[in-house]
């Protein structure tokens, strides 16, 4: 197989390849550190992804936090 064909196959199946590696990573984490710690790490990753996507879209993070979190006593 030539390089262009391999590159094409990788691009066509990019989501599947990422999914397999994420599944492998999660299974290794569950085996090595346990389910609860793995879920906590996954939650932290999701929160980081959420905040990062808002920063990439140039949205105001403080406005989003005001919508999500309850009002403070000084507002």
Residue pairs with C-beta under 8 A, 6 or more apart in sequence:
10 17
26 38
26 42
29 37
29 38
29 41
30 38
51 61
54 61
54 64
55 61
